[in-house]
Amino acid sequence: MQTITRWAAFAAFTLAASAHAAPHSARNSLDWQGLYVGTLPCASCPGIYTEVQLLGKRSYRLSESAQHKGEPSTWVKRGRFAWNSRGNSIRMGQGSEQRQFLVQENALEQLAQNGSRITGALAPHYRLAKAERYTDAAGQILVLTGSIQRDAAGATVQFDGRENLAEPKAAGQRSLAAHYTLRCNSKTYEMTALQYFTALNGQGQELKLPTVVSASDSAHGKAHAGEATPIALAAGDGRMQQVFARYCQ
């Protein structure tokens, strides 16, 4: 009888705890901390390259870069963000500098000033993708984590990424976007669907260059037309060494 009473008390406690549990939301169910990147629409410029870092204790770092009349400008703001009552969107800044984002899996979607979702033809462009950054002396690569795909054996890893180069290359490219395929066993990789830009972060003029690269001249060199050729992972390529160490496990 005493055992039955104890079980009944435990069941009642469990039901009470469940009734008072926090409702399912982005705040308590998603891995929302991290870096988010993308180029948001701009009325008076080609676009605003935006980075949002969501950190612990509800702190954030917001960086916005735009080119006005050919001159780049960057604004950086730091502070604390607030969740809405439903735990699915965040607000940062005040007044005309306020930003609101809907928190999604591997993405932030910028909202209108009144907190509503933006509609119309440009709506898909108000989106920042979650990314991980890897840096060396020659530049940096951003891996868009929501695009990562692995084969069953873990020997091949694919993702979309972006690179910023410390120095412009021969054709004038300073940044690029590409689809990467890592061959973990052979320590080689391929880059396809390449886009090149004259300024950092995919800004400036897009250059009309071939969309795959050769083994001897990777994105850090020449491009050519045709099939992508595996690029050997070089000992001096610090950022790709970091990428292989992170994703080829």
Beta strands, then each sheet from edge to edge (+ up, - down):
strand 1: 34-40
strand 2: 48-54
strand 3: 59-68
strand 4: 71-80
strand 5: 82-83
strand 6: 89-92
strand 7: 99-104
strand 8: 107-110
strand 9: 127-136
strand 10: 139-144
strand 11: 149-150
strand 12: 156-165
strand 13: 175-183
strand 14: 188-197
strand 15: 206-207
strand 16: 212-213
strand 17: 223-224
strand 18: 231-232
sheet 1: 4+ 3- 2+ 1- 9+ 8- 7+ 6- 5+
sheet 2: 4+ 3- 2+ 1- 9+ 10- 12+ 11-
sheet 3: 4+ 3- 2+ 1- 9+ 10- 12+ 13- 14+ 15-
sheet 4: 4+ 3- 2+ 1- 9+ 10- 12+ 13- 14+ 18-
sheet 5: 16+ 17-
end
